[in-house]
Amino acid sequence: MFDFLPEFLRTPVAFVVVLGVLVFIHELGHYLAARWVGVHVEAFSIGFGRSLATWTDRHGTAWKLAWIPLGGYVKLHGQERPEDVPSDVVALWQPGRTFHEKQVGQRAIVVAAGPVANFVLAAVLFALLFAAAGQPVVMPVVGEVVADSAAAAAGLKPGDRITAIGAQKIDRFEDLQRIVSASPGKALSLQVHRGTADLTLTVTPQAHEADGRTTGILGVRGGETRYIRIPVWEAIPMGIAQTWDISVQTLAGVWTMLTTHKGADELGGPLRIAQMSGQVAQHGLTSLTTFIAVLSVNLGLINLFPIPILDGGHLLFFLAEAVRGRPLPPRAQEYGLKAGFALLIGLFVFATWNDLGHIGVFRWMAGLLG
């Protein structure tokens, strides 16, 4: 994809496309929810800074395309409280269409709609991929045999296709993993297709202790992946399930990073996303769509983190307001927003430092200095 572009333009163009899609869908969620609860949207901008193009729709919303493609925003009518803006501005507000006068539940819906839209986008893209390109399935074909393993002792060889274990048919590599994992030290009868011959091999999975559990290990790696198209009515719930699985895996990775400090060097920022966008785009539309879906899940989760200045932080303020029966004091909100901004700046600097290391800037500088 983007092969028609010069190589030096491919990465930035892919990055703009990826980020543009994610930001547009996120802000569209806010926009649609605001319209639904009766809040007027003054502006919908993709990017920051000076506008490259602007048009106003029949509802009075100014749609903008700005020249810094690193985000976007939706400007809600009357988003500020009356005491925080000049009286002449308040006089121009349209009664009943301002954000601040809506009930706390309605305001929460508007704020939460952005991350929700990112999850919906991911589920839709995964469903489309499963229906159009197919679901990637690792077939029960031996790609590699680990030395001194149970598989090696049983005589399994690369290229062998395992068709059954006992009376259980094996259609996918994960079927093989599931049965072997539950059978440590137990002799299993494998039906194997090798070349033009059908063989029966006996294998005893080696016992492996991990996290207080004993599992069986065969000692093979899968070596063949096929894409199986899924009917649309089955692809939709599968897309939702895939979105959920990635969300759980992402949160588990974040928790591991926070509790053990492992994997922090893998935390990436815009530079890493730009680099990966260019690399993924070279493999075609399917790979780029998958990349956008995974990033959409991450964007939705990040925005739900209870950090003031993010959507999750605003939801935390709304929760406090619902419990107290009145908004938090302005100073408390101000301090929270400042702390959240400082935290995000720190994370941005740390992620950018990691990005520079991964793309080899420091090695390049070291080479210049000899």
C-alpha positions in Angstrom: 0.0 0.0 0.0 1.2 3.6 -0.8 3.7 2.0 -3.1 3.1 4.8 -5.6 4.7 7.3 -3.1 8.4 7.9 -2.8 9.9 6.0 0.1 10.6 9.1 2.1 6.9 10.1 2.0 5.5 6.6 2.7 5.9 6.6 6.4 4.5 10.1 7.1 1.5 9.6 4.8 0.7 6.2 6.4 1.0 7.9 9.9 -1.3 10.7 8.9 -3.9 8.2 7.5 -3.7 6.0 10.6 -3.9 8.8 13.1 -6.5 10.7 11.1 -8.9 7.7 11.1 -8.4 7.1 14.9 -8.9 10.7 15.8 -11.9 11.3 13.5 -13.7 8.3 14.9 -12.9 9.3 18.5 -14.1 12.8 18.1 -17.1 11.6 16.0 -18.2 9.7 19.1 -18.1 12.9 21.2 -19.9 14.8 18.4 -22.8 12.3 17.9 -23.3 11.9 21.7 -23.4 15.7 22.1 -26.0 16.0 19.4 -28.0 13.2 21.0 -28.3 14.9 24.4 -29.0 18.3 22.8 -25.6 20.0 23.1 -24.6 22.3 20.3 -21.2 21.5 18.8 -19.3 24.7 17.8 -16.3 23.1 16.1 -15.0 19.7 15.0 -11.3 19.7 14.2 -9.0 17.1 12.9 -5.5 18.3 13.8 -4.3 21.4 15.7 -3.1 24.8 14.7 -4.1 26.9 11.7 -6.9 25.5 9.5 -6.1 24.2 6.1 -9.8 23.9 5.2 -13.0 24.9 7.0 -16.7 24.6 6.3 -19.9 25.1 8.4 -22.8 22.7 8.2 -26.5 23.6 8.5 -26.4 22.9 12.3 -23.8 25.6 12.8 -20.8 23.3 13.4 -17.5 24.4 11.9 -15.6 21.5 10.5 -11.9 22.0 10.3 -8.8 20.3 8.9 -5.7 21.7 10.6 -2.1 21.4 9.6 -0.7 19.6 12.7 -2.0 16.0 12.4 -1.4 15.0 16.0 -4.9 14.9 17.4 -8.2 16.7 17.2 -11.0 18.1 19.3 -14.7 18.8 19.5 -15.6 22.3 20.9 -18.9 22.0 22.8 -21.2 25.0 23.3 -21.0 26.3 26.8 -18.4 23.7 27.9 -17.1 26.2 30.5 -19.0 27.1 33.6 -20.5 30.7 33.6 -18.3 31.9 36.4 -15.2 30.9 34.3 -15.9 33.1 31.3 -16.7 36.8 30.7 -20.3 37.8 31.0 -20.4 38.9 27.3 -19.6 35.4 26.3 -22.3 33.9 28.6 -24.8 36.3 27.0 -24.2 34.6 23.6 -24.9 31.1 24.9 -28.0 29.3 23.6 -30.2 28.3 26.6 -30.8 24.5 26.7 -27.9 23.7 24.3 -24.9 24.3 26.5 -22.8 21.4 27.9 -22.4 22.6 31.5 -26.2 22.8 32.1 -26.8 19.2 31.2 -27.3 16.6 33.9 -24.1 14.9 35.0 -25.2 11.6 33.4 -25.6 13.3 30.0 -22.3 15.0 30.3 -20.7 11.6 31.2 -22.3 10.1 28.1 -20.7 12.7 25.8 -17.3 12.3 27.3 -17.4 8.4 27.3 -18.6 8.3 23.7 -15.1 9.0 22.4 -13.4 5.9 23.8 -16.5 3.8 23.1 -16.3 4.9 19.4 -12.8 3.6 19.3 -13.9 0.2 20.6 -16.7 0.1 18.1 -14.3 0.9 15.3 -12.0 -1.9 16.4 -14.8 -4.4 16.5 -16.1 -3.4 13.1 -12.7 -3.5 11.5 -12.0 -7.0 13.0 -15.4 -8.2 11.8 -14.7 -6.9 8.3 -11.3 -8.5 8.3 -12.7 -11.9 9.4 -15.5 -11.7 6.7 -13.4 -10.4 3.8 -9.8 -11.5 4.4 -10.5 -14.3 6.8 -9.5 -15.3 10.3 -5.8 -16.3 10.6 -5.8 -19.9 11.8 -2.6 -21.8 12.7 -3.0 -25.3 11.2 -1.9 -28.4 13.2 1.3 -28.7 11.1 4.7 -29.1 12.7 6.9 -26.2 11.7 9.8 -26.9 14.0 10.7 -29.7 16.5 12.5 -28.7 19.7 15.6 -30.8 20.4 15.4 -33.2 23.3 11.6 -32.7 23.5 8.7 -35.1 23.8 8.0 -34.5 20.1 11.6 -35.4 19.1 11.5 -38.6 21.2 8.2 -39.6 19.5 9.6 -39.1 16.0 7.6 -36.0 14.9 9.2 -34.1 12.0 8.7 -30.7 10.4 5.9 -30.9 7.9 3.9 -33.5 9.8 0.2 -32.7 10.0 -1.5 -33.9 13.2 -5.0 -34.9 12.3 -6.2 -36.5 15.6 -5.3 -37.3 19.2 -6.9 -40.5 20.2 -10.6 -40.1 19.1 -10.5 -36.3 19.1 -10.1 -34.6 15.7 -7.5 -31.8 15.4 -8.4 -28.9 13.1 -6.2 -26.1 14.6 -2.9 -25.9 16.3 -4.7 -24.5 19.4 -6.6 -27.8 19.6 -3.3 -29.6 19.9 -2.0 -27.1 22.5 -5.2 -27.5 24.6 -5.1 -31.3 24.7 -1.3 -31.5 25.3 -1.4 -28.8 28.0 -4.0 -30.8 29.9 -2.0 -34.1 29.6 1.4 -33.8 31.4 3.1 -37.2 31.6 0.2 -38.9 29.9 0.8 -41.1 26.8 -1.1 -39.7 23.8 -1.8 -41.5 20.5 -1.2 -39.0 17.6 -2.6 -39.6 14.1 -0.1 -38.0 11.7 -0.2 -37.4 8.0 3.4 -37.3 6.6 3.8 -36.9 2.8 1.4 -39.6 1.4 1.5 -41.8 4.5 -0.7 -41.9 7.6 1.2 -42.8 10.8 0.3 -43.4 14.5 2.8 -42.1 17.0 2.8 -42.2 20.7 4.0 -39.2 22.6 4.2 -38.4 26.3 4.1 -34.6 27.0 6.8 -33.4 29.4 5.5 -31.9 32.6 6.2 -28.2 33.2 5.6 -26.3 36.4 4.4 -22.6 36.1 2.5 -20.4 38.5 1.6 -23.4 40.7 0.2 -25.4 37.7 1.5 -28.4 35.9 1.0 -28.4 32.2 2.2 -30.6 29.4 4.6 -29.5 26.7 5.1 -31.3 23.4 8.0 -29.3 22.0 6.7 -28.2 18.5 6.0 -24.9 16.9 3.3 -24.3 14.3 4.4 -23.6 10.8 1.4 -23.0 8.6 -1.2 -20.3 8.8 -4.3 -20.1 6.7 -7.0 -17.5 6.4 -10.5 -18.8 6.7 -13.4 -16.5 5.8 -16.1 -16.2 8.4 -19.8 -15.5 7.5 -20.8 -11.9 8.5 -23.3 -13.0 11.2 -20.4 -15.0 12.9 -17.8 -12.3 12.2 -19.6 -9.6 14.2 -19.4 -11.4 17.6 -15.9 -12.6 16.7 -14.9 -9.0 16.1 -16.3 -8.0 19.5 -14.5 -10.9 21.2 -11.2 -10.0 19.5 -11.6 -6.4 20.7 -12.2 -7.6 24.2 -9.2 -10.0 24.1 -6.9 -7.2 23.0 -8.3 -4.9 25.7 -7.6 -7.6 28.4 -4.1 -8.3 27.1 -3.3 -4.6 26.9 -4.5 -3.9 30.5 -2.5 -7.0 31.6 0.6 -5.6 30.0 0.1 -2.1 31.6 -0.4 -3.8 35.0 2.8 -5.8 34.6 4.6 -2.6 33.7 3.3 -0.8 36.7 3.9 -3.6 39.2 7.2 -5.1 38.0 8.6 -2.3 35.8 9.0 -4.9 33.0 8.3 -3.9 29.5 8.6 -0.1 30.1 11.2 0.1 27.4 8.6 -1.0 24.9 6.3 2.0 25.7 6.1 3.9 22.4 4.9 7.3 21.3 4.1 9.1 18.1 7.5 8.3 16.5 7.1 4.6 17.0 3.6 4.7 15.7 4.8 6.6 12.6 7.6 4.1 12.0 5.3 1.1 12.4 2.6 2.7 10.2 5.1 2.9 7.4 6.3 -0.7 7.9 2.8 -2.1 8.2 1.5 -0.2 5.1 4.1 -2.0 3.0 2.3 -5.3 3.7 -1.0 -4.1 2.2 -4.5 -3.0 3.3 -5.2 -6.0 5.5 -2.2 -5.4 7.7 -2.8 -1.7 7.9 -6.4 -2.3 8.9 -5.4 -4.7 11.6 -2.9 -2.1 12.9 -5.5 0.6 13.0 -7.9 -1.7 14.9 -5.3 -2.6 17.5 -4.3 1.1 17.9 -8.0 2.0 18.2 -8.4 -0.4 21.2 -5.3 1.2 22.8 -6.5 4.7 22.2 -9.9 3.9 23.8 -8.2 2.3 26.8 -5.7 5.1 27.3 -8.5 7.7 27.2 -10.4 5.9 29.9 -7.5 6.0 32.4 -8.6 8.1 35.4 -6.0 10.8 34.6 -7.4 14.4 34.7 -7.3 16.0 31.2 -8.1 12.6 29.6 -11.7 11.5 29.1 -11.3 9.1 32.1 -10.3 12.0 34.3 -13.4 14.0 33.4 -15.5 10.9 34.1 -13.9 10.7 37.5 -14.9 14.3 38.1 -18.4 13.5 37.1 -18.5 10.5 39.4 -17.4 12.7 42.3 -20.1 15.2 41.3 -22.8 12.5 41.3 -21.7 11.2 44.7 -21.4 14.7 46.3 -24.5 16.2 44.6 -22.4 19.1 43.4 -19.2 19.6 41.3 -15.8 19.5 42.8 -14.4 22.8 43.9 -12.8 24.7 41.0 -9.4 24.7 42.7 -9.5 20.9 43.1 -10.3 20.5 39.4 -7.6 22.9 38.5 -4.9 21.1 40.5 -6.1 17.8 39.1 -5.9 19.0 35.5 -2.4 20.4 36.1 -1.2 17.1 37.7 -2.7 15.2 34.8 -1.1 17.4 32.3 2.3 17.1 34.0 1.9 13.3 34.0 1.1 13.2 30.3 4.0 15.3 29.5 6.3 13.0 31.5 4.9 10.0 29.7 5.3 11.7 26.3 9.0 12.5 27.0 9.7 9.0 28.3 7.9 7.4 25.3 9.8 9.7 22.9 13.1 8.8 24.5 12.2 5.1 23.9 11.3 5.8 20.3 14.6 7.6 19.6 16.4 4.6 21.0 14.4 2.1 19.0 14.8 3.9 15.7 18.6 4.1 16.2 19.1 7.9 16.8 21.4 7.3 19.7 23.5 4.7 17.8 23.7 7.1 14.9 24.9 10.0 17.2 27.4 7.6 18.8 28.7 6.7 15.4 29.2 10.4 14.5 31.1 10.9 17.8 33.3 7.9 17.1 
